[in-house]
Amino acid sequence: MRFSEKLPKLRKNNNLSQEQLAEKLGVSRQAVSKWEAGNSYPDMEKMLQMCQILNCHLEDLMDDGSMGNTSIEGSKNKIDLNVCMQDFLNFITKLYNMFVSMRFKEKIEFIFEMVFIILILLLSGLLIMKLLEYIIYGILPLPILWKILSKVITLILIAVGGVIFIHLLKIRYLDYYVTIEDQNITKKSIEEPIEKTENRHYEEKSKEKIIIRDPKHSGPAFLKVIEKIIVIMIKLFMIFIAIPVVIGFVIDVGCTVVSLYHIIYGNIFAGIAFVGIGIALILYSFMELAFNFVVDKEQHFKKIFIIAIIGLITCGVGAGIAIGSYLNFEHGSTNQYNEYKTLSQEIPMSDNLWITKNYEHEYIIDNSIGTVNIEVKYLNGIEPKLEIENRKNSNDENYQYCLVTYDTNRYMLYKNILQDIKNKKLIDYENLNSIKLKITVSQENYEKLQQNYEKYCKQY
């Protein structure tokens, strides 16, 4: 039966007139009439549309013998090649449309099932190859023959596996997804002027939703259980990852607020604040993505992507401002921008006194004094104190140990650092605990201090 005979029969079976079919195809009624009269033939795109409208396969519309018949003439073979190519492209298009229309959970299930099928096919192929090698290898006279034969068998198994995979994909998914019109989208009539005296009306197609898995064709129960377990594990992993992200988000917001508070001390804080805002936007986009996935809420990928991009741009701008400000800073040693302060104290000399040597120290001999005068030089930011401790050596002899202790004035250090940043200079703040001792004693007392130190240290 020819196409011109099949078309009116299928049209009438679907209770469609020529005008109604023409309207659905976006062609004139005369075009449909010519097809049914055999005067013209529709293109492949119209053929595929008619298959959907008339609920039939492509071979149900084509001329009998026009698909898969090897005995027909060369022109028919060319038509077969085109049809096969169109079928392949139609298959790819249908698969793509199905996948992009799935929800995230359905995509996970689909990917898992396809990977599971591929693994089963690979294992089956390996078992078949091992079995054939065990049976055939000993029969062949030359080992090279098995190498050649194994390549041929491998190609055959790959081809058969590919066909099986595509067939399973078709019967598991492609044959059981349907399209329904979204009723929330209104149809519009658009007028497109073709000539001054003629207007042609087009109806804008409404968007469609794709519904996967007809309940009558549900998959095996064990696959559903495994899929649910995998989805739950992914959600738990996402929650595990999201916890430090949330903590980081809170810390980042706090640091950003602090940077904004200090912005009066220099542009470097403005840059740090911008970086903090950018990081907060990036972390927020990840948190929204994770939250929507965990609670099965619809993902707004475009919105999340835009927020993340804005965050990256903000980070870049902030980093540029901060680095530019930092490059204008003067860098120096601890002593370069800080003057030493002095703490002086007079200690009475005793026969068992010795003085710490943990800090840089200098002895000045002055025979006119009988006490020990200690001058402590220190930098702004610490508060030193001179203390005398009673200690015993291994011989149970008592000694007086003069040492220097200090407390760090954190508030003063904080104010000094801010002032340095405002003045665009930086120093080595790790060496702020630099202390110098200037000890003034008589020659006799100096020698006694050294002897006491050596006696005390002999125990070690």
C-alpha positions, 0 to 999 in steps of 0.5 A, spaced: 500 500 500 502 506 498 503 512 502 497 516 498 492 510 500 495 510 508 494 517 509 487 518 508 485 511 512 490 513 518 487 520 518 479 517 518 481 512 524 483 518 528 477 522 526 481 528 523 479 532 517 484 534 511 483 541 514 484 539 521 490 535 519 493 541 515 492 545 521 496 541 526 501 540 521 502 548 519 500 547 512 494 548 507 489 543 506 491 543 499 497 540 501 494 534 504 489 533 498 495 533 494 499 528 498 492 523 499 492 524 491 499 522 490 501 528 486 506 530 492 510 527 498 511 531 504 518 532 507 521 527 513 519 533 518 512 533 516 512 525 516 515 525 523 509 530 525 504 526 522 507 519 526 505 523 532 499 526 530 496 519 527 499 515 533 503 511 528 510 509 526 514 511 520 513 505 517 506 505 517 506 511 513 511 510 508 510 506 502 510 498 503 517 496 501 520 502 502 524 501 508 529 495 509 527 492 502 534 490 498 531 488 492 528 495 490 532 500 485 538 504 487 533 510 488 529 507 493 536 505 497 537 512 497 531 513 500 532 508 505 539 511 507 535 518 508 530 514 512 535 511 517 539 517 518 532 521 520 530 515 524 537 515 528 537 523 529 530 522 531 532 517 536 538 522 539 533 528 539 528 524 543 533 521 548 535 528 549 528 531 550 527 526 555 533 527 559 533 534 559 526 534 561 527 529 567 528 532 574 534 531 578 532 525 582 530 522 575 536 523 572 540 520 577 535 514 577 536 514 569 544 514 569 544 509 575 540 504 571 544 505 564 551 504 568 548 498 571 546 495 564 553 497 561 556 493 567 552 487 566 553 487 558 561 488 560 561 482 565 557 478 560 562 479 554 568 478 558 565 471 561 563 469 553 570 471 551 573 467 557 569 461 555 570 461 548 578 462 549 577 456 554 574 452 548 577 454 542 584 456 544 586 449 544 583 447 538 587 452 533 593 450 530 597 457 531 596 462 537 596 468 532 589 465 529 586 466 536 589 473 536 585 474 530 579 471 532 579 474 538 579 481 535 573 479 530 569 476 536 570 482 540 567 487 535 561 482 534 560 482 542 561 490 542 556 490 536 551 486 539 552 489 546 550 496 543 544 493 540 542 490 546 543 496 550 539 501 545 534 496 545 533 496 553 534 503 553 528 504 548 523 499 551 525 501 559 524 509 557 523 511 550 517 507 549 514 509 555 514 517 556 509 521 554 508 529 552 502 533 555 501 540 554 502 545 560 495 548 561 498 554 565 501 557 558 496 560 554 496 560 546 497 566 542 495 568 535 501 571 532 500 575 525 506 575 520 504 579 514 507 576 508 504 581 503 500 588 504 494 584 502 495 578 506 496 576 513 498 569 515 496 566 522 500 562 526 499 559 532 505 559 537 506 552 540 505 551 547 510 548 552 510 541 553 512 537 559 515 530 559 512 525 564 517 519 565 515 512 567 508 510 565 506 506 572 504 500 568 511 500 566 515 501 572 522 498 573 524 492 578 523 493 585 530 491 587 533 497 582 528 502 585 531 500 592 538 501 590 536 507 587 533 510 593 539 508 597 544 511 592 540 518 593 539 518 600 547 517 600 548 522 596 543 527 600 547 525 606 554 526 603 551 533 601 549 535 608 556 533 610 559 537 605 554 543 607 555 543 614 562 546 614 560 551 608 555 554 613 560 555 618 564 558 613 559 562 611 557 565 618 565 566 619 565 570 612 559 574 614 562 576 620 569 577 617 566 582 612 562 586 617 569 587 621 572 589 615 567 594 613 567 597 620 575 598 619 574 601 612 576 608 615 583 605 616 585 604 608 582 601 602 585 594 603 579 593 608 574 595 602 578 590 598 577 585 603 570 586 604 569 586 597 572 579 597 568 577 603 562 579 600 564 575 594 565 569 598 559 569 601 555 569 595 559 563 592 557 559 599 550 562 598 549 559 591 552 552 594 548 552 600 541 553 596 543 548 591 544 543 596 538 545 600 534 544 594 537 537 592 536 535 599 529 537 600 527 535 593 525 542 591 526 545 584 532 547 582 533 554 579 540 553 576 540 560 572 539 564 578 544 560 582 549 560 576 548 568 576 549 569 584 555 565 583 558 569 577 557 575 581 560 572 587 566 571 583 566 578 580 566 581 586 572 577 589 576 579 583 574 586 584 576 586 592 582 582 591 584 587 586 583 593 590 586 589 596 593 587 592 593 594 589 593 597 596 598 592 599 603 594 594 603 601 596 605 599 603 612 601 606 615 595 609 620 595 614 623 592 620 621 592 627 625 597 630 624 602 624 618 604 625 618 603 633 621 607 638 624 603 644 621 604 651 625 604 658 623 600 664 629 602 670 629 598 676 635 598 682 636 591 685 640 590 691 646 585 690 646 579 694 651 573 694 647 568 690 644 573 685 644 571 677 641 575 671 637 572 666 641 571 659 634 570 655 634 576 652 640 581 648 643 584 654 649 589 655 653 590 662 656 597 663 661 597 669 661 602 674 665 601 680 661 607 684 655 603 685 654 597 689 647 595 687 645 592 680 641 597 676 637 594 670 634 598 664 629 594 660 628 597 653 622 594 650 617 596 644 610 599 644 605 593 645 608 589 651 608 590 658 615 587 661 616 586 669 622 585 673 621 579 678 626 575 683 625 568 684 628 563 689 631 557 686 635 551 688 641 547 684 642 540 685 646 541 691 640 544 694 643 551 694 639 557 694 640 562 688 636 568 686 634 569 679 632 575 676 628 574 670 624 579 665 616 577 664 612 581 660 604 581 658 602 583 651 597 589 651 593 586 645 588 592 645 595 596 644 598 592 639 591 592 635 591 600 635 598 600 633 597 595 627 591 599 625 595 606 625 600 603 621 595 600 616 593 607 615 600 610 615 601 605 609 607 601 613 608 594 615 613 591 620 615 584 623 609 584 628 612 577 630 618 581 633 614 585 637 617 582 644 624 584 642 627 586 649 634 589 651 637 589 657 642 594 660 645 592 666 650 597 670 654 594 676 661 594 679 666 590 677 666 586 683 659 584 682 659 583 675 664 577 676 660 575 682 654 575 677 657 570 672 660 566 678 653 565 680 650 563 673 656 558 672 655 555 679 647 554 678 648 552 671 652 546 672 647 542 675 644 542 667 
